[in-house]
Amino acid sequence: MAQEDRYTFWQAANAEFVKELLDIGAMGWVPIEYKKHYGPSRTRFCIMYFPIAESLEDLRTKYISLLFKRERGDNAFLLRRIGQLTDAAHKQTVKYNKLLRQLDEQKHTIATFQDKIGVANSKIASLTEQQPITERSKDDIRRIRVLKSFVGELLAELWEMRPEESEDVQEPPVLVEDAHGTQTSPIPDLADLEGKTVSIIGGYRSRARNGYPCNIITHDGRKHNSHFYAALQQADIIVVLRLFVSHASMWEAKAYAAAEDKPIFYVQEINIRSILNIVAENNEQKG
């Protein structure tokens, strides 16, 4: 064939080869057949450099191994592939280290916000205990409002930055539906709880039972979903089972109670009647 005809022929062959690789996709390539039809050099070049998805790079390595022979030219070919894989591995390592640094920074920021929320809540509690609401000065009322707003802002930012990680806490228990409880001391009067809603965070009920003067809502506290926040919003009184909730859930409940002026109690009991007795007793003492 004339040189011009050879050029035209191989140009058409190249176009046909590229079309074959593109239409079939990397998962359907047959390197040995390509080597017979299009020649070893052309096949190696295309298998080496044809753009494919990152997830299919292992296939490229597999195909290269099929074309390998222990010859000088093949050794150079394999060294180039090793270089490609090394570069890819380095990029993945850099990306992974960057993600680790970002995660550490987020954890540090979250811990800082939690400390700030704790300080703000302590100040709110201190101001609340100083004097009755009817005797608070305008300055105290303003400071409480500012601190509540601060808590709300921190809580919102904490929610955005919290990584999707779960803390190592005990499995939320099934609350005991013992209408009489196990308390041996004088039983507080539960009349003050009548008509109110008590939200218990950290456990759940296998089946709701009557016999209590108040409405009871439960949430296991493992996920901060719409049901979690609904339980806080609907509550007149919030109870946290501190042995069975994460620090994040406890802070969420504590900050919400402070921002909304709702009483909150931290208990270890899982008996509903005992929990209500504790709530009633503390209300009587405050009264």
C-alpha positions, 0 to 999 in steps of 0.5 A: 500500500502507498504511504498515503493509503496506509495513513488513511487505513490506520486512521480509520482503524484508530477511529474504529478502535476508539469507538469499540472501547467507548461503546462497549465500556471497560467491563466488556473489553477483550484485550487479547482480541484487540491485540490480534486485530489492532496490534499490541502497541496500539492496544497497550496504549489505549488500555493504559490511557483510555479514560474510565471511571475511577471505580473501574481502575482495578479492571485496567490493571487486570487487562494490563496483566493480560498483555504483559510479557517478560520483555524489555518493552513490557517492563517499561510499560508496567513501570508506567502503570505502577507510576499511575497507580502510585500517583492515584494512591498518593492522591487518595492518601492526601484526600483521606488525611484532609478528611481526618483533619476536618473531622478533628477540627469539627470535633474540637469546635463541637466540644467548644460549643458544648462548653459554651452551652454549659457555661450559658446554662449555668449562668441562666440557672444562677440568675433564675435562682437569685430571686423570684420571677416577679422580682427580677430586675429588667437587667436580669431579664435582659441578660437571661434573654441574651443568654437564651438567644446565645444558647439557641445560636450555639445549638443551631451551629452545633447541629450543623457541624455535628458529624454523623457519629453515635456515642457509646451509651447503654441501650435505651430501656423499656420503661417499667409500667408499674403503677405503684412504683417501688418507692418506700418513702412518703409518696408525693402528691401527683395532682400538680401534674394533672393535665401536663405533658411529661417527655421522657428522653432515653427510653421507650414504652412497649405499650402505653398504659393508663393510670397516670395523671399526666400525658407521657411522651417517650423518645429513646434519644438516639436520633435527633429527628422530628420526633425527638424535637416534637417530644421537647416542644410538646413537653411541659416537663422534660425528663432525661434518663442520664444513663441511657442518652448521649451527651449530645442528646442531653445537651440538646434537651438541656439547651431547649429547656433553658431557652423555653423556660421548661423544667428539666430533671435528670434521673436514673430510674426507669420506672414511670411512677418513680420518675413522676414521684421525683418530678412531683417531689421537686416541684413541691420543694420549689413551690 
